[in-house]
Amino acid sequence: MDHSEIDYTQLRFSDPPRARPYVVVNMVMSADGQTVVDGTERGLGSALDQRLMRELRVHFDVVMNGAATFRASGTSARLNDPALEHWRLERGLPPSPVAAVLTRSGNLPPQRRFFTDRSFEAIVYLSSAAPDGVREELESRGRPVLIVPEGEEASVALRHIQAELGARRVLVEGGASLNGELIRQGLVDEYFLTLAPRIAGGDASTAAFTWPGPPTRSGIKQLELIHALPAQSGELFLRYRLQRAAPAD
Ligand SMILES: NC(=O)c1ccc[n+]([C@@H]2O[C@H](COP(=O)([O-])OP(=O)(O)OC[C@H]3O[C@@H](n4cnc5c(N)ncnc54)[C@H](OP(=O)(O)O)[C@@H]3O)[C@@H](O)[C@H]2O)c1
């Protein structure tokens, strides 16, 4: 398939469930299953992957990251493309989604665009387990900080996003531990995966979804393929829906 034939602005999504927004995870991975190279995702995806990542964002009210991704790569919901911003404005949406980050430590470098660029809205979800004074320090940087109860941070953040920000869809752009936590709690509806034609190797395993303990058969989440789009870049653009029923043995 020619690059120009893949256009993620044309995608359609189901309605959100009643009690939370519709949640979609998007990741890029090497053909040997690595999502981190030299500490970030950079070098895995092509220019086409970057374009499709931005096109996917147009459908979402909020783009969310875990704090380790924030520290490694930054968290920004910008589209970096006037045509895509126009696409949203025409549909009565703000030019960029809201950027959201989830953190327990509150260790979020202040020089990141999230704090310095006011062209998009942003919110910090801070665990109630955070050390004293962290909330005040983060608030002093001019972004709202919402305390979310320890152990329920992700689900409470999603409920807040739906109820208070009026969001229908959340795009989670990693990393693996936030992805893993969400999928284990049944809070993921779809998974977009760019399979890059590259072997990253190394002796670290950086899967796209992680949680404590070894992988087990009982822990497997079953996916249903929605699309598989090969591109001339050698990438395969995959879209899955999470199956709700228990998998067969
Ligand atoms: N290939 C890709 O598509 C892709 C995409 C995104 C990221 N990445 C890479 O993935 C790496 C980071 O992934 P990661 O798995 O190490 O980390 P991550 O999921 O990005 O972030 C984990 C951190 O998020 C916070 N967090 C997660 N769940 C939370 C909860 N329930 N309540 C409060 N805070 C919570 C905690 O922050 P604190 O530590 O602050 O407490 C936790 O340490 C980076 O190297 C990044 O570049 C790759």
The ligand as an ORCA input file, in Angstrom:
! r2SCAN-3c Opt
* xyz 0 1
  N       7.678      2.710     21.670
  C       6.709      3.495     22.062
  O       5.712      3.656     21.361
  C       6.811      4.212     23.373
  C       5.726      4.997     23.781
  C       5.816      5.637     25.007
  C       6.938      5.491     25.788
  N       7.961      4.750     25.367
  C       9.147      4.601     26.205
  O       8.779      3.870     27.348
  C       9.626      4.222     28.437
  C       8.798      4.489     29.663
  O       7.938      3.420     29.911
  P       7.758      2.865     31.390
  O       6.944      1.644     31.285
  O       9.088      2.781     32.035
  O       6.988      4.008     32.154
  P       5.622      4.827     31.931
  O       4.471      3.894     31.826
  O       5.809      5.858     30.888
  O       5.551      5.608     33.300
  C       5.529      4.913     34.518
  C       5.354      5.935     35.576
  O       4.071      6.535     35.427
  C       3.538      6.820     36.689
  N       2.393      5.967     36.906
  C       2.061      4.822     36.268
  N       0.947      4.332     36.799
  C       0.574      5.192     37.776
  C      -0.478      5.233     38.698
  N      -1.425      4.299     38.749
  N      -0.549      6.245     39.564
  C       0.361      7.225     39.539
  N       1.395      7.244     38.704
  C       1.487      6.224     37.832
  C       4.634      6.523     37.700
  O       5.383      7.744     37.735
  P       6.435      8.208     38.835
  O       7.674      7.407     38.532
  O       6.619      9.656     38.607
  O       5.834      7.921     40.134
  C       5.393      5.406     36.989
  O       6.703      5.231     37.455
  C      10.405      5.445     27.989
  O      11.706      5.044     27.661
  C       9.660      5.906     26.750
  O      10.509      6.577     25.842
  C       7.925      4.085     24.178
*
